[in-house]
Amino acid sequence: MGPLVVVTDSVFPTLEPAREVLASIGAELRLAEASDPVRMSALAREADALMVTYMPIGAELIQQLSRCRIIARFGIGVDNVDVEAATRAGIVVTNVPDYCVDEVSDHALALLLALARRLFPADQSVRAGMWSVNAVTPIHRLRGRVLGLVGFGKIARALAQKAQALGLEVLAFDPYLSPEFIKTQGAHPVGLDELLQRSDFISIHVPLTPETRHMFNDETFQKVKLGAFLINTARGPIVDEGALLRALDAGQLAGAALDVLEREPPSADSPLMRRGDVIVTPHIAFYSEEALVELQIRAAEEVVRVLQGQRPRNPVNPEVLNISYA
C-alpha cells in the first residue's frame, strides 16, 4: 500500500493534476471533509503528507501528525500554517512561490489602470444616466507618474516590467534585497518613507507576517503623497482597513483597489462596499485555468520529492531538512 496524501481543503474543480503526479509513486490521494474537524483529524493522523489551501493548520493539529513528513501549501503564502510548530515536529513545509506571477502582476496592473482612468466611476455614471467627463475628473496622464512597489519578489518584478512599458517610473522597497539587484531590474531602490512620499500608486507585494500585519496603518497613510492610490493583491491584514477608510475620508488617498481583505468575504455592512473610490475583487488575482493546473502539479511534485527522500525545491523551513533527511 502506497503513502497516503490528504488534501485538507480544495478550491479546485478537480484534483486530477495532483492525483496524476502522486500516482507516479503509488500514493493515494484523499480529500478530507474540513467541515468535520473530528473526521478531518482522524484522517490527518494517518497521512504521510498534507496538502492545504486555506484551512488553518495550527499547532494542535500538527501535534497529531505522527506520520506526516510534509505540509505542502497550494499557494505562495503560508500564513495559515504554523510553520514553527511544523518545524518542531520535524515536518517540512513547502509552497509554490512562482505559479501565478503573470496572473497577479496582470491583476495588479489592471487595478492600477482602472484607478488611473477611473473606469468604475465612469461606468457607474453612465449607468446612472450621465454622459460627461465631469463625473470622473481629474484624470492624469499615466506616463511619467510613479509606481512604488512594497516588496520586490517575483510578482513585483513582473509588474515593474509591465509598468515601465507604460512609461511609469518604478520605485522599490525591499530590505531583503540589495540595491544593486533592484537596479538590475530597472527599478530605483528606496526606503519605505521615500516610496510613500513619492509614489502616485503604491502596490503591496509582501507576505503576511507579524511584522507586516497592519503595516499600512494611520501613521503609514499620513506619510503617503497626497492623492495617491493604494493597490493590494497580497494579503488583507497587511492593511488596517479602519486606517484606510480614514485616509480616504481625509483625501490623503484618492482611491484604493483591493483583491484581498481583512475579512473574506466581507460583511454585508462593510464600509468598503459603499464607496465609489474603492475597487474590490474577490481574491482572484491568482486565478487562471492554467495557473490552477500548474499549482497542483508543482505542489504535488514537492510531496513526491519528500516522500522519496529527496530535497524539496521550495522549503519554507529548510532547517527541518537537516533533522529529517541528514
N, C-alpha and C positions, 0 to 999 in steps of 0.2 A: 504494500500500500504506500502510495506516494505522500509527500508532505501536504499538509492542509493549509491553505491560504484563505483567510477570512476577510471579506470586504465588509467593513462596518456600516457604510452608508454609500449610496451611489446617486449621482445625478445623470448618469449615462443612460441612453435609450437601450443599450445592450452592453454587456461586459465581454463580448466575444473577442475583441482585440487582445485584452489581457488574458483571457482564457487560452487563446491560441499560443501565446508566449509561454505561459505556465505549463502547457501540455508538453513542452519540449523536455521537461524534467519529470513528467508524470504527476504533477501537482494537481490536487483537487481544489477548485475554487468554489467557495460558498458565500452567498450574500446573507449577512446577518439581518435580523429584524431589530434595528436600532431602537425602534419604538417600544420594545420589550426588554428592559435592562437585565432581567434575570436570565432570559434565554441568550441574550447577547453575551453576558459574562460567561455563561457556561460554554458557549461555542468558542469564545476567545481563549479560554483556558486550554483548549485543545489545539489552538492554532500554532503552526510553525512560523507564520508570518501574518501580519495585519496590513491591510491596505485601507486607507482612510481618506475621506473627502472633507466633510465639515464637522463630523461628530467630535466632540471634545474627548481627548484621550488623556485622562488625568492619572495622578499617582495611584489612586485606589485601584483602578482597572489594571494599570501596568504591573502592580504587585501580584496580580493574579495570573500573569502571563508566564507560566512556568516553562513553556516550550518555545516561546516566541523568540526569534533571532533578529527580526527586522520589522519596523513600522514604516511602511512606505506611504508617503503622502501623495495623493493625486493633486498636485499643485505646487506652487512656489513657496508660499508662506507656511510656516509650521507653528503658528501661534496657538493652534488648537491642540497641540501635542505638548505634554510636559516632558521636554527634552531632558531636563536634569534627572527626572525620575527614571526615564528610559536608560540614561547613561549609568545610573546606579544599578540598574537591573541587568546591565550588560547587553542591552538591545540597541542596535544601530538604528538611527532614524535617517531616512532619505527623503529628498524632494526632487522635483523636476524643474530646475531653475530656468530652463531655456525652451519651454514648449510653446509659449504664446507671445513671443517677443513682438512679432508683427501685429498680432491682434490687439494687444494692449497699447502699443505705441500708435497704431492707427486710430484706436478709440480715443486716446488722449488728444491726438491731433484733431479728430472730428469735433470733440468737445471744445477745443480751443477755437476752431473756425466758427462753430455755432455761436460762441460767446462774442467773438470779434465782429462777426457780421450780424449779430443779433437776430439769428434765424427764428428762434422760438417766439420772441415778442412780435416779429414781423408776421409770422404765420397766424398768431393769435389775433393780431389787429385786423388782418384781412378777414378772418372768420367772424370777427365782430362787426363787419360792415365798413371798415375803414380802408382807404386806399391812398396812403400818404406816408412819405418818408418821415414826417414829423413824429410818428408813433415810435420810431426806433432810433432817433438821433440821441447822442452823437455816435457816429461810426468813424473810426480812424483807419488809415491805411496800415496794412499789416507789415509791409516791407519796412525794415528799419526799427521795428519795435523789439522789445527784449523778452525772451523766454528764460525764466530761471528754473532749473531742474534741481530739486532737493533729493539727493541720491543720484548716483550716476552708474547704475548697473546696466545690464544688457538692454532692458526696455528703454531706459532713459537715453542710452546712447543711440538706439534706433530712432527714437523720437527726435533727438538732436539733429540727425542727418536729414530727416524729413522736414523739420522746421527750417533748417538752413537753406533748403531748396526753395522755400517760400520767402527768403530774404530776412528771416528773423535772426537777430544776434542771440547767441545762446550762452548763458552763464550756468555753471555747475558747482554745487556744493556737495562734497563727499569726503568726510575726514578719513576714510579708509583707503582713498586712492591718492597717488602722488599728483601734484600739479602738472608734472611733466606728462604723465599719462593722459590726463584730462585734455591737455593741449593737443596731443596727437589725434584726438577725436574731434578737433575743430571747435571745442568749447573753451570758455575762459574760466579758469578756476578762481573761485571767490569764497569768502567767508559767508556764513548764513546771513548776517546782518546786512552785508553789502548786497547780497542777492535779493533780500526782501525790499531794500530801499530802491533798487534799480529796475526791478522786473515789472513789466506790464502784465505778464502772465506767469503764474507760479504753478508748476506741476509737481506733484508729490510722487516719489518713487522709492520710498524707504520701507523696510519691513516693520511690522508691529512688534515692538519690544517694550520693556518697562521704560526705557529711555525715550522712545518715540511716542508713547501714548500721550495724547493731548500736547504733542509738540507744537501744534498750531493752536494757541490759546490767546487770551486777551492781550498779553504782553507781546506776543509774536505779531498779532494783527496791527498793533499800534506802530510797528516798525515798517509795515508794507507801504509801498508807493501809493499815494492817493489815487483811487480809481483803478487799482489792479484787479485782475481776475484770478480766482483760485480754481485749480483742477485737481481732483483726487481720484486716481484709479488704483490706489494701493490698498489701504485698509481704513475703514471708517473711523475707528477710535484714535487715529493719529490727529484728527481734527476735533477739537471741542466745539460741538455744534452750537452750544449756547453762545460761545465767544464769536463764532462765525456769524450768527444772526445779529449780534450786537455790532460787529464790524460792517455788515451790510446796512443796518439801520442808520449807522453813523456816516455812511457814504465813504468809509475808508476803503471798502471793496466795492467795485462796480457790479460784481456778479460772481457766481460760483457754478461749477459743473462737477457733480459727484456721481461716481459709479458705485461708491461704497458708502455705507452709513454706520453710525454707532450702533443703531438697532436695525436689523434686517429681517423681514421687511419693516418699514417704518409704521408707526401707529397712524390711524386714520386722522388723528388731530395734530399730527406733526406740523409745526410752523413752516417747515421747509416746503411742504406740499402746497402751501397757499401763496408762494412767492413767484412773481414773474421774473425775478432776477436770479433764480436758481434753476439749473437743469439737473434732473435726477434720472439716472438709468439704473436698471435693476441688477447690478453686479454682473454685467455681461461683457466687460471688456476682454475677458479671456477667451470668449467663445468664437469658434468657427467649427464647422463639421470636421475639418482636417485636424484642428488642434485637439479635439476630444479624442480622436483615434491615436494621435501622436502621444498624448498624455498617458493614455492607458498602456501603450506599448512600452514607453520609457520607464514608467513606474514598475511594471511587471518585470522588465529586464533587470531592474535593481534587485527585486526579490529573487530572481533566478541566480544572479551572481552570488548573493549572500548565502542562499541555501546550498549552493555548490562550493562554498568555502572560499569564494573569490571576493576581492575588494569591490564595493560599490563605487560607482563613478561620482555620486553626489551625496556623500555622507554629511549630515548636519552636525553630528557629534563624532568626528573621526577618532577621538581619543578612545572610544569604546572598542575600536578595531584591534588595538593592541592587547586588550583584555580577551576578546573573543577569538581572534584569529592570529595569534602570535606566530 
